[in-house]
Amino acid sequence: MGELLATLFGVPLLFGLVLWAIHRSFRGLDGYRDPRELGVIVASEDELDGVAPRVGTYHDSDIHEWVRYKGDRYDFAFVTSAPYQMRLKHCELYLPPGIVYTRQRG
C-alpha cells in the first residue's frame, strides 16, 4: 500500500518539480530585453531637442554631427539597416531610416 501511495504522489510531485525548474531556467528568455538595456528609438527629428549642423544624408534624411534628446547628447556613429533596432545598445539612439548616434559621456 505504501509503494502505491509513493508512486501516486511521488512521481507527479517529482515531475512537477522538474517542470518548475525548467520553467524557472527559461523564464528570463521570453524574447524581450530589459528596458534598462535598450537604446532610444526616435520616430522623427521632430522629437529631438536639438541638432548640430548637417554632415551628410542617408536615404533623403539628414545626418547631423550630434543630436540632443531629453538632455543627453548623442554623437553620430554609423548608418545601418532597419533590423538593427532590435540590437540597439543602451547608449545608442536610432533615427529612421537607419542613422545611429551614440550617447556622449560627460
Helices and strands as residue ranges (DSSP letters): H 2-26, G 35-37, E 40-41, G 45-47, E 50-51, E 54-58, E 61-64, E 66-69, E 72-79, G 82-87, E 92-95, E 99-103
